[in-house]
Each structure stands twice: as C-alpha cells, then as structure tokens.
Amino acid sequence: MNLYEKLVSGEEKLSLVGLGYVGMPIAVAFAKKVKVVGFDLNAQKIELYKSGIDPTNEVGGEVVKNTKVEFTADASKLKEAKFHIVAVPTPVNDDHTPDLGPVEGASRLLGQNLVKGSVIVFESTVYPGVTEDICVPILEKESGLKCGVDFKVGYSPERINPGDKVHRLETITKIVSGMDEETLDTVAKVYELVVEAGVYRAESIKVAEAAKVIENSQRDINIAFMNELSIIFHKMGIDTKAVLEAAGTKWNFLKFFPGLVGGHCIGVDPYYLTYKAEELGYHSQIILSGRRINDDMGRYVAESLVKNLIKTDVPVKEARVAILGFTFKENCPDTRNTKVIDIYRELGEYGIKPMVVDPEADAEEAEKLYGITFGTLEEVRNMDAVVIAVAHSQFSQMTKEDIAAFFNPDHKVKVLLDIKGLLNKQDYQEDYLYWRL
C-alpha cells in the first residue's frame, strides 16, 4: 500500500503542526477520515482543546469535545505520523520584512521527529521559494535524511477565512502542489478526503506559493483603492457608500469597500511578495502604494473624529470616546495586527484615552499584546463620541435607542463614526454628526 492508502486504512497517521485559526479546522476535518495528531507548542491551548474548549471559535466547543484529534504539546508524538501539515503563522517584522521564525521553527521541530517515507505539506503563506530553499535544508539538517529520497515535500496554501461560516475548508477549492508527480498525487488525494469543492493541481510548489501571496495582495490593493476614493469623496462632500452602490450596478464593476485592513493575511502577505521582488532588484510600485494607504487609515479615522469633535464644540483633550470593536475583522476573536489599535493610539496623541468594548475579542490576548482592558456595552454612557470600528453581528442588532444611550444627553449633536457603514445612515441624520468611510 502507498501512503495515501495507509492513511485511509488507519495504518499511518496524519499530523497537524500549529492548531490556530487555520490549523484547528484542518485537524478536525481530517480527524473524520484518518487518524490525526494535533500538535501545538502552546501547552495551555492544548489543555483547552482537551477540555472541549475552542479558543479560536472556528469550530466550536461541541465539535472539539467530540473530535478524535489526538491533541499534544509533545513534539515526539510527531514521529507517529508520516503525513505532516504545517499551519503556523508567517508574520512580518517591524520593518515589514518577512518573519520566517515560526515556519523555520516548525521545520526544525519536524526534522527532529521525521521518519523515512514521510510527506510534509506547508500551508503557511510565504514568498515563492521558501518551501524548497529554506524549509527543506532545515528538514534535511535536523533529520539527517535526504529530501526526494527519504522524504518528500509539498505546498498547499491555506484559504480559511476566520469568522466565515460559509467559506470553509470543505467548500473552497484547494490548491495543491508537490516536488514531483508522485508527491503531488499523494497530496491531492489526501486533501480530496476533506475538500468537497475539489483540488487544483498547481504545476510546481513555487507556482502554488506565488498564487497564495497574490490572492491577498490583490485584495489589499483593491481595498486601498476604495480607501483612497473615500478620502477623496469626503473632501467632495460625497458619500462613498452611495457612490459604490451606484457604480455597482455595472456588470463588471468589482465590489470592494473601504475599511481597516489588519490581521495576519491581507495586511501582511503583500510584504512577502515585495520583499522577494526587492531581493531580485525590482521595487514594487502598486503593491507598496496600496500598503501605505491601508496602513494610514487608522490615523485618518482618528483625525476625522477629532475634526468632528471640534465641529460640535466638544473640547478634544480628554473627550470621552468609546471604540466598539477591536478585533482585526468582524465575528472573530483574533486581535493580532488589528488596525483599530492605530485609532486608539492616534487619539492618545490628542489627549484622548478611549474606552474599548469588544464582546467578541480575546480579552486576555488584547491585554497581553496591547495593554488594553475592555469595558462593557453597559459602561458606554455619557460619551462625546462613539466609533463603531468593527462590524460584529452583535453591533448590527443595536437599535437607535441603544446608540443614543451611549452619549452625553446634553449634546445636541452626537459624533458617531460608523467605519464600515454598519448602521442605516438615514436613521442618524438628525441630532447626529454621522461619519463613515
């Protein structure tokens, strides 16, 4: 029997290295079909999973309780598996250069526990060449084995969208690649066990790596265009959302919207591509321009808030401001690389210390990463301004009365910033200075 057949029969196991927002759904999906070892360096997270608690909220506690994944923080358990999937973060450093530390660390750890006949598939977003030029040498050094002889590698970029219950692992076409035809066939068949939408066989590992990094770069550029339009239309006194709704009636108009671009994908991945381009002597024009615009939107929102406070004769210094939402996107607890922090810090430059409320966010993570302690919606009272920064479903259910209760009743005009246009603008034409991107 080949490796695929041994996995299906239960003779061999599959391992998942990295059990975060990407890795956990993959592990749970595969555990319905094959034996799975779920490994993460974070022992505290492993204990939560063993207790039936899902800190990512991606699969839910009930699913975690019933899954057959063998959770462990013991790296030696990886020796029990022969098909390995690596799903660790690939962030950037403060200077926007790739931080390959997590993927290099995972490669070292896997190499130390690799057995002959294994296949390793990387899912982490990287620039073309990382799998073969960086990860493979580490695997060979740590294992003492030879790639292509003793083990094989492949690449299958993750496309999981945190907080999205519609576009899931099972329903999104999966790009797969391998170092040779045999590996490609094995990787494709293994993923076909769980991906109902089917797989797309890329012609090489580098092609698959490049495909992933441009997916998010394309989205980043399109959102940057919308953000630039929003800045221009505000100067013209035109509502951007109204413009986009009108333009959207044309069949080939691409529907993107302005907003804060954070998280560990869209706001990060373009830097991987531009880094490699710079290495090859090409300086990006469009990609980095888009990044500059998107990185500056937090400051733009904060400045717009300050201007609106001045318009309503509210003293800016020590104004009472509430920010609703802190995660990098709606309906997701992840606060890593959130751009809401840019609004918070920029307001601090004006002597404002906002109250932050986010019932969806991982409060412990936010305090650890940013030193921010969340308040509650019930505590949002007597405010001079309110910013709805994240379009959580919970916030969309707020009534006009709920919103009014947030403000100082003495204010004749209330400053309300609705960044994503979550509310119905028409409901806030009277008694409000309503602003949205």
C-alpha positions in Angstrom: 0.0 0.0 0.0 1.1 3.6 -0.7 1.0 6.4 2.0 -2.5 7.5 1.0 -3.9 4.0 1.3 -2.2 3.5 4.7 -3.7 6.8 6.0 -7.2 5.8 4.9 -6.8 2.3 6.4 -5.6 3.7 9.7 -2.1 2.1 9.4 -0.5 5.6 9.3 -1.3 8.9 11.0 -1.5 12.5 9.8 -0.1 15.3 11.9 -1.1 18.9 12.1 1.6 21.3 13.3 0.0 24.5 14.6 -3.5 24.5 15.9 -4.6 28.1 15.5 -7.4 29.6 13.3 -6.1 27.8 10.3 -4.7 24.5 11.7 -7.6 23.6 14.0 -10.3 23.4 11.4 -8.0 21.3 9.2 -7.2 18.9 12.0 -10.9 18.5 12.9 -11.9 17.9 9.3 -9.2 15.2 8.7 -10.0 13.5 12.0 -13.3 12.5 10.5 -11.4 10.5 7.8 -8.0 9.5 9.2 -6.0 9.3 12.5 -4.8 12.8 13.4 -2.1 14.0 15.8 -2.7 17.7 16.6 0.4 19.4 17.8 0.9 22.9 19.1 3.8 24.4 21.2 1.3 26.2 23.4 0.5 23.7 26.1 -2.2 25.9 27.6 -4.0 25.9 24.3 -3.7 22.1 24.1 -5.3 21.8 27.5 -8.2 23.9 26.4 -8.8 21.7 23.4 -8.6 18.6 25.6 -11.2 20.2 27.8 -13.5 20.7 24.9 -12.9 24.5 24.7 -12.2 26.2 21.4 -10.3 29.5 22.0 -10.4 30.3 18.2 -14.2 29.9 17.9 -13.6 28.5 14.5 -15.1 25.0 15.0 -16.9 25.4 18.4 -16.7 23.7 21.7 -19.1 20.9 20.9 -17.0 19.9 17.9 -13.8 20.0 19.9 -15.4 17.8 22.6 -16.3 15.1 20.0 -13.3 15.2 17.7 -10.9 12.3 17.5 -7.9 14.5 17.1 -5.1 13.4 19.5 -4.0 16.8 21.0 -0.5 17.1 22.2 2.3 19.6 23.0 4.8 16.7 23.0 6.8 17.0 19.7 8.0 13.4 19.9 4.4 12.3 19.1 5.1 13.6 15.6 7.2 10.5 15.0 3.9 8.5 14.9 2.8 10.3 11.8 4.0 10.2 8.2 1.9 12.9 6.5 2.5 16.3 8.1 0.7 19.5 7.5 2.4 22.7 8.8 0.0 25.6 9.5 2.0 28.2 11.5 1.8 32.0 11.2 4.1 33.9 8.9 4.1 37.5 10.2 6.3 40.4 9.3 8.9 42.2 11.4 8.6 45.9 12.4 10.5 46.8 9.3 8.0 44.9 7.2 10.4 42.1 6.2 9.2 38.5 6.5 9.4 36.9 9.9 10.0 33.2 8.9 10.8 32.3 12.5 7.6 30.2 13.1 7.9 28.2 9.8 11.6 27.7 10.4 11.0 26.6 13.9 8.3 24.2 12.8 10.7 22.8 10.2 13.4 22.2 12.8 10.9 20.5 15.2 9.6 18.3 12.4 13.0 17.5 11.2 14.0 16.3 14.7 11.0 13.9 14.6 10.9 12.9 11.0 10.8 9.3 9.9 11.6 7.8 6.4 8.8 7.8 3.9 7.1 11.0 5.2 5.5 13.8 3.3 5.5 17.3 4.6 3.0 19.9 3.3 3.3 23.5 4.2 0.2 25.7 4.3 1.7 28.9 5.7 1.8 31.9 3.3 5.3 32.6 2.1 7.0 34.1 -0.9 8.0 31.7 -3.8 11.0 29.6 -2.9 10.6 29.3 0.9 9.4 25.7 1.0 12.3 24.3 -1.2 15.1 26.8 -0.4 14.6 27.4 3.3 12.4 24.7 4.8 13.9 21.7 3.0 17.5 22.4 4.1 16.3 22.7 7.7 14.4 19.4 7.5 17.4 17.7 6.0 19.9 19.0 8.6 17.7 18.2 11.6 16.6 14.7 10.4 19.8 13.6 8.7 17.5 12.4 5.8 17.6 13.4 2.1 14.7 15.2 0.5 13.5 13.4 -2.6 14.9 10.1 -1.3 13.8 9.7 2.3 11.0 12.2 2.5 9.0 14.5 0.1 7.5 18.0 0.4 4.5 19.8 -1.0 2.7 23.1 -0.6 -1.0 23.8 -0.3 -1.8 27.4 0.7 -4.4 27.9 3.4 -7.6 29.7 2.3 -9.5 29.6 5.5 -11.3 32.9 6.3 -11.6 33.3 10.1 -15.1 34.0 11.3 -16.6 33.0 8.0 -19.0 30.0 8.4 -19.8 29.8 4.7 -16.4 29.7 3.0 -14.8 26.9 4.9 -12.0 24.3 4.3 -14.5 21.9 2.8 -16.2 24.4 0.4 -13.2 26.2 -1.0 -11.1 24.8 -3.9 -7.7 23.8 -2.6 -4.5 24.5 -4.4 -2.1 21.6 -4.0 1.5 21.0 -5.2 4.3 18.6 -4.8 8.0 18.3 -5.5 7.3 15.6 -8.1 4.3 13.9 -9.7 4.1 11.1 -7.1 4.1 13.6 -4.2 1.5 15.8 -6.0 -0.8 12.8 -6.5 -0.5 11.8 -2.8 -1.1 15.4 -1.5 -4.1 15.8 -3.9 -5.7 12.6 -2.8 -5.2 13.3 0.9 -6.8 16.7 0.6 -9.6 15.3 -1.5 -10.7 13.3 1.5 -12.0 16.5 3.2 -12.3 19.2 0.5 -15.7 18.8 -1.1 -15.0 21.6 -3.6 -12.1 19.7 -5.0 -8.4 20.5 -5.5 -6.4 22.4 -8.1 -3.1 20.8 -9.0 -0.5 23.6 -9.5 2.4 22.8 -11.8 5.0 23.5 -9.1 5.5 24.4 -5.5 6.7 27.9 -6.4 3.5 28.5 -8.5 1.4 27.5 -5.6 3.3 29.8 -3.2 3.0 32.7 -5.7 -0.7 32.1 -6.2 -1.4 32.4 -2.5 0.6 35.5 -2.0 -1.1 37.4 -4.9 -4.6 36.4 -3.7 -4.2 38.6 -0.7 -2.1 41.3 -2.4 -4.9 41.7 -5.0 -7.5 42.2 -2.3 -5.2 44.6 -0.4 -4.7 46.8 -3.5 -8.5 46.8 -4.2 -9.3 47.9 -0.7 -6.6 50.5 -0.8 -8.3 52.0 -4.0 -11.6 52.1 -2.1 -9.9 53.8 0.9 -8.3 56.4 -1.4 -11.7 57.0 -3.0 -13.2 57.5 0.4 -10.6 60.2 1.3 -11.3 62.0 -2.0 -15.1 61.8 -1.7 -15.0 63.1 1.8 -13.3 66.2 0.5 -16.0 66.5 -2.1 -18.8 66.0 0.4 -20.0 62.8 -1.3 -21.0 59.6 0.5 -18.6 56.8 -0.7 -21.1 54.0 0.0 -23.7 55.7 -2.1 -21.2 56.1 -5.0 -20.2 52.4 -4.8 -23.8 51.3 -4.7 -24.5 53.3 -7.9 -21.3 52.1 -9.6 -22.0 48.5 -8.6 -25.0 48.4 -11.0 -22.5 47.8 -13.8 -21.9 44.1 -14.6 -18.1 44.2 -14.4 -17.6 46.6 -11.5 -15.6 44.9 -8.8 -17.4 45.2 -5.4 -14.9 46.2 -2.8 -15.4 48.5 0.2 -13.2 50.9 2.2 -12.1 49.8 5.7 -9.3 48.9 8.1 -7.0 46.2 6.7 -5.4 44.2 9.5 -5.0 40.6 10.6 -2.3 38.2 9.7 -3.1 37.8 6.0 -4.2 40.7 3.8 -2.1 43.3 5.7 0.9 41.1 5.9 1.2 38.9 2.8 2.0 41.7 0.3 5.2 42.4 2.1 6.4 38.8 1.4 6.0 39.4 -2.3 7.6 42.9 -2.3 10.5 41.6 -0.2 11.3 38.9 -2.7 10.9 41.4 -5.6 13.4 43.8 -3.9 15.8 40.9 -3.4 15.7 40.4 -7.2 16.2 44.1 -7.9 12.6 45.3 -8.5 10.9 47.9 -6.4 7.2 47.5 -6.2 5.1 50.4 -7.4 1.4 49.5 -6.9 1.7 46.9 -4.1 3.6 49.2 -1.7 1.4 52.2 -2.5 -1.6 50.2 -1.5 0.1 49.1 1.7 0.9 52.8 2.6 -2.7 53.9 2.1 -4.2 51.0 4.1 -1.6 51.3 6.9 -2.5 55.0 7.3 -6.3 54.6 7.6 -6.3 54.3 11.4 -4.7 57.8 11.6 -7.2 59.1 9.1 -10.2 57.9 11.1 -8.8 59.3 14.3 -8.2 62.7 12.7 -11.7 62.7 11.3 -13.1 62.0 14.7 -11.1 64.9 16.2 -12.3 67.3 13.5 -15.9 66.3 14.2 -15.5 66.9 17.9 -14.2 70.4 17.1 -17.2 71.0 14.8 -19.6 70.1 17.7 -17.7 72.3 20.1 -16.5 69.4 22.3 -13.1 70.0 23.9 -10.8 67.5 22.3 -8.4 66.9 25.2 -9.8 64.2 27.5 -13.0 63.9 25.4 -15.0 60.8 26.3 -14.7 58.4 23.4 -15.8 54.8 23.0 -14.5 52.4 20.4 -16.8 49.5 19.7 -14.9 46.6 18.3 -11.2 45.8 18.5 -10.6 42.6 16.5 -9.0 42.7 13.1 -12.3 41.7 11.5 -15.9 41.0 12.4 -17.2 38.0 14.2 -13.7 36.7 15.1 -11.9 36.9 18.4 -8.4 37.5 16.9 -6.8 40.8 17.8 -3.4 40.2 16.3 -2.3 43.0 13.9 -5.7 44.8 14.4 -5.7 48.3 12.9 -8.1 49.5 15.5 -5.1 50.0 17.7 -3.9 52.7 15.3 -7.1 54.7 16.0 -6.7 54.2 19.7 -3.0 55.3 19.7 -3.6 58.3 17.4 -6.4 59.5 19.7 -4.0 59.2 22.5 -1.8 61.8 20.8 -4.7 64.2 21.2 -5.0 63.5 24.9 -7.9 61.1 24.5 -8.0 57.7 26.2 -10.9 55.8 24.6 -12.9 53.1 26.3 -12.7 50.0 24.1 -15.5 47.4 24.1 -15.5 44.2 22.2 -17.6 41.2 23.4 -16.2 39.0 20.6 -12.5 39.6 21.2 -10.0 37.5 23.1 -9.7 39.9 26.1 -6.6 38.2 27.5 -4.8 38.4 24.2 -5.7 42.1 23.8 -4.3 42.9 27.3 -1.2 40.9 26.6 -0.4 42.4 23.2 -1.6 46.0 23.7 -2.1 46.6 27.4 -5.8 47.4 26.8 -8.6 46.3 29.2 -12.0 46.1 27.7 -15.1 47.8 29.1 -18.7 46.6 28.5 -21.5 48.0 26.4 -23.4 48.8 29.6 -20.5 51.1 30.7 -20.7 53.1 27.5 -22.5 56.1 28.8 -22.1 59.9 28.7 -19.8 59.7 25.7 -18.8 62.6 23.5 -18.2 60.4 20.5 -18.6 56.7 19.6 -16.7 54.8 16.9 -18.1 51.5 15.6 -14.8 50.2 14.4 -15.7 46.5 13.7 -18.9 45.3 12.1 -19.7 42.5 14.5 -23.2 41.0 14.0 -23.9 41.8 17.7 -23.4 45.5 16.9 -25.6 45.4 13.9 -28.5 44.4 16.2 -28.2 47.7 18.2 -31.3 49.9 17.9 -31.3 53.7 17.5 -32.2 53.9 21.2 -29.2 51.7 22.1 -27.0 54.0 20.2 -28.5 57.2 21.8 -27.9 55.8 25.3 -24.2 55.8 24.7 -24.0 59.6 24.5 -23.9 62.5 26.9 -27.6 63.6 26.9 -26.5 67.3 27.0 -25.0 67.1 23.5 -27.4 68.5 20.9 -25.3 66.9 18.1 -23.7 63.5 18.7 -20.5 62.4 17.0 -20.9 58.9 15.6 -18.3 57.2 13.4 -19.5 54.1 11.7 -16.4 52.9 9.8 -17.9 50.1 7.8 -21.3 51.6 7.4 -23.0 49.1 9.6 -25.9 51.3 10.5 -28.6 52.8 8.3 -27.3 56.3 7.6 -30.8 57.7 7.2 -31.6 56.9 10.9 -28.9 59.2 12.1 -29.5 62.4 10.0 -31.0 64.3 12.9 -29.1 65.0 16.2 -26.0 63.3 14.9 -22.8 64.1 13.0 -22.7 60.7 11.3 -19.5 59.8 9.5 -18.4 56.6 7.6 -15.6 55.7 5.3 
